[in-house]
Amino acid sequence: MRQRPLRLFHPCGRKASSLPAHIRKALSKVHPEVISRYYGCGLVVPESLEGCKILDLGSGSGRDCYMLSQLVGDKGHVTGIDMTQDLLEVAKKYLDHHMKEYGYKTPNVSFVQGYIEALADAGLQKDTFDIIISNCVVNLSPDKKRVLAEAYSILKNGGELYFSDVYSSGRLTNEIKTHKVLWGECIGGALWWEDLVHLAEEVGFSRPRLVTATIITVDNKELQDVLGDFRFVAATYRLFKLPKGNSKPCRVIYNGGITGVENSFPFDCQYTFKAEEVMEVDGDLAKILSSSRFAGDFTFEPSGQGQCGVKAKENLVDPFELVLQLEKQNPGSTTRGCCSTQSASCCK
């Protein structure tokens, strides 16, 4: 049976200090015990959440669920799933407290016990959720394709899997995969980033779009010897459940107004939309924007007008190459230490 690792450091997600003010404010309203019992990562928070139904994979004590509860509002809903009963008890203990704090007459948060490879078995219905989030949980699963397939099944058409995890520069050896310390460090279960692309497309998702990446350094000499030339990165990806068929590259205009990114919307590492500016997008992104919850936030140039048919950008980005690009722009900003000789675990 899989167990939750002890997390003393974690490379995934964003630190609270780097988040927009409205997210920091939402976090400040979460009960202190919920926060103290949360053993997850930084934060993974996509945009345009009002009224959405969200599933948090590996929700733990419920910190992110209660934060997201405020962002989706009383017309939205957040479900947390976790395999650890004692953490779910902490989460459920403060349900009434948070609903009263937020002024909601009807709870918009619920928690279920289960495994991320078996969402249907936990009672989660197909075509139900607008968004699924996850922060360094998928790498703990021995069957990552099953996790992706289950996520795809319960998302609505146009829904998104927005998640951060640890990825490797190649397929790991069995020695690394079965190494207890490296597993506890969230390194032993890392997926080769190219395998993520293949697995996502096999289960039906759009090609993963890379949002950001940070290199992970391993500072323990003994573990370095085990890892050899493998490199690791913490990366955030967007995967969408889209209708079948191709879409042509086109021009779009971001209308502005999404909370927290009103003037500039950094969608992924290739596209940042500035309000009221025309931008050429590739066919994959055109379909994503027109088929997802973002459709109302963009104006699409009518077919047959303008310069639709422009050459698309290559939307498959190597996260290790992205790290190098970002490092050139801002030296020292894309490296996080891990697995030092003083620490038995780098996850928290």
N, C-alpha and C positions, 0 to 999 in steps of 0.2 A: 504494500500500500504506500502511496506517495505521502510524504510528510512535508509540512511547511518548514522551510529552512529558517534558522536563526539569522536575522538580518542586522548586521552592525554597520553596514554601508550599502548603498544601492546606487547603481549607475544610471538607472532608467528615469524617464520623466523629467519634468522641470521643477526647479526649486521654487518654493512659495514666493520668495523675494522677486522672482522674475515674472510673476504672473500679473495680469491686469488687476486694477484696484477692486473691481466688482467681485473677482474670484477670491482675493485676499479677504475682503469683507465677509463673504459667505463662509469662508473657513473659520473666521473669528467667532462665528455663532455656533460652531459645533462644540458639543459638551467636552470638557477637558478629559474625562475618562475615556471617551471614544477615541480622542486623539492620542492619549498615552498608550492605549492598547492596540493602536494601529501599527502593524509591522511591515507595511508596504513601502512603496517608493516615494518619489517626488509626487508629481501630479500629471495626469493626462486629461486635458480638458479641451475638447473640440469647440467649434463655434456654432452659433445659431441653435440654441438648445430650447428656446421657449416652446412649451407645449409638447415636447418630444417624450417618447417612451424610451428609456435608456436601461441597458443591462450592464452591470459592473461584474466582470469575471474576477473572482478572487477578492471579494469585497471586504473580507476581514471584519474588523469591528464596526465598519460602516461609515468611516470618516468621509470618504469621497461621495458615498450615496447621500449623506445628509448635506454635503456641500452642493451637490448637483440638484438636490431637491429644491433649493432656492432658485437655481438657474432655470429649471424647467417650469417653475411656477405651479400654481394649484391645478392647472389644466394638464400638466404633464405627469409623468410617473417614473420612478427609479426603482429598479429591482436589483438586489445584490445577491449573488450566489457564492457560497464558500463551502469548503468541505470540513471546516473546523467548528465544532459545535460550541465550544466555550466562547469563541469570538462572535459567533452569531447571537449568543445569549447577551453579550454586551451590547451589540447593535440593537437588538429588539428591546432591551431594557430602557433605552432612551427614546423610543419612538414617540411616545406621547409628549415627552419634554420638548422635542424638536418641533413637532407639529404645533404645539402651543406657542413656542417661540416665534415660529414663522407666521402664525395667524391663520393656519389652514384648518378648516372645519372637518375635512376628510383627509386622512393620511394619504400622501402621495409617494410613500416609500414602503417597500416590503422586502423581506429576506427569505431565502430558501437555502436549504442545505443540499449540496450535490457536487458533482464533478463537472469540470468544464468540457470533458469529452462526452458527457451524457446529459446535455441540457434538456432533451425531451423527457428523459427518465425523471428529471427533477420537476416535471410538470409545466415546463415552459413551452408555449405553443408556437407552431410555425407561423411565419409571416406576421410577427407581433411587434417587433422592436424597430425603432427608427435608427438607433445607435447602440453599438456595443463598444465598451471601453475595456482596456486591460493594461496593466502596468507590470511587466516582467513576471507574468504568470504562465504564459504559453510555454516558455522554455522549461518549466517544471513538469510538463506533461510528456510521457513517453510516446504519445500518439498525436503529433501535432496536426497531421492531416485530418484526423477525426475532430479535433478542436475547431479547425477552420470550417469543416463541413457542417458541424452542428451550428456554428455561428451563422453561416450562410443560410441555413434552413429557417432559423427563427427571425432573421431580419426581414422587414418588409421590402418590396421592390423599391429601389432607390436608397435603401438603408446603407449605413456605413459601419465598418469595423475600424476603429481608430485606436491604435495601440502602440506601446513602446515595449521593446524587448532587447535582449542581448543576441548579437549575431556574430558568426565567425567568418574568417576569410576562406574557409574550406570545410569539407566534411570532416568532423572530428573522429579521432581514433577511438576504439573501444576502451582503451586505457583511460583516456580523458573522460569519456562518458560515464564510466563506472567509478571514477575517483571521488570519494566521499567529500573531501574538502572542496574540490572544484565544483561539485554539484551544489554544495551549500553556498558557494560563492556565486551561483547563478551563471557559471561559466561552462560546467560540464554538460548542461542541457542546451547550450546555444546551437541554433540552427544556422547552417551556411546560408548567407543572405540570398544566394541564387536559388537555393531550394525553396525558400519562402515564395519567390516569384512563381516557380513551377507548381508548388502545392496550391497556392491561391487560385491560379488559373484552372487547375485540374478540378477544383470543387465548384467553380463557377464565378469567382470574383473577378472584377476588373484587375488589370495589372496593378500591383502595389505602387503607390506613389509615395516617394520618400519625402518626409517633412524636414527632419533634422537628424544629425548624427554626432556622436561624441566618442572618441577613442577611449578604450579602457586599458590601462597599463597594469601589469601584474608585477609587483615589487618583491615577491618572495622568490629567492633563487631556486629553491627546491621545486616549486611549482613551475617556474620558468623552464626548468629542465624537462618536466613532463609535457609542457605545452609546445616546446620546440619553436617552430616558425609560425605557428598559428597566431593570428591577431584577432582582436575582439572590439566590437563597437556596440554602443547603445544607440538604437535608432527608433524613430517613430514613423509609422507608415499609416496611410489611408487606403482601405480596400472598400469597394462599393459593389453592391448587388444591383446590377443594371439589366435592362431589357436586352434581348439578343439583337444582333445586327450591328453594322458598322455606322459610324457617324463621321461626317466630314469636318475638317478644321474650319473654324469660323471666327467671327469677331463678337466679343461680348463687352458689356459695360457693367461694372459693379455699381449698383445703385447707392451703396453706402448704407449705414444704419444698423449693421449687425453689432450687437452689444460687445464692446471691448475692442472692436476693429472697425470702427465707424468710418475712418478715413483711409485706412490701408489694411488689406486683408491678405496676410501671407498664407496662401493655400497650401503650398508645398515648397520644396527647395528650388523649384524652377519658376513658379508663378506667384507674384505678389500683385494683387489687384488694388489700384488706387481708385477712390470714388470718382465717378463720372468720367473716367478715362477709358477710351477704346483700347482693347487689347486682343491680339490674335492668339487663339488657343488651338491646341491639337484636337483631333477628332475624339480621342478618349476623354479628354477633359470637357469638351463640349457636351458629350453625352452625360457625364457625371453632373455637371452643373444644371443641365436641363431636366434631369430625371430624379434628382435628389431634393432634399429639403432646401437647397440653395436656389432652386429655380426662381423663386419670387424675389431673390436678391440681385438678380442680373437681368439686363435687357439683352436680347439676342437679335442680331441683325437679321431681318427677314431673308429667307432663302432666295437666291437669285440676285441679290443686291450686294453692292460693295465688293470686297475682295475675299469672299469665302473661297476656300480652296488653297489658302496659303500653306507653305511647307510647315509641317508639324515638327515640334521639338522631339528629340528622342526622350521618351518618358521613363526609360529604365536607367536609373542612376546608381552607380556603385557607391555605397555609403562610405567606403574607405577613401575613395577619390573625393567625395564631398568634404570629408574631414580635412584633407590636405588643402582644398580650396578655402575653407573657412579659416584654417590656421594661417594661411598667407594673409588673409584679410584682417585677422585679429589674433596675433600670436598668443598662445597659452590658454585660449578660450575653449579648446576642443579636447582636452585631456582630463581624465579623471583617474585617480589612483585606485588600486584594488589589490587585495591579497598581500599585504605587507607582512613582515616577519613578526610584527607586534599584534597582528589581528588574526583570529581564527576564521573570521568571516567578513566579507566586504559588503554584505547586503543589509539593508535596513529600510 
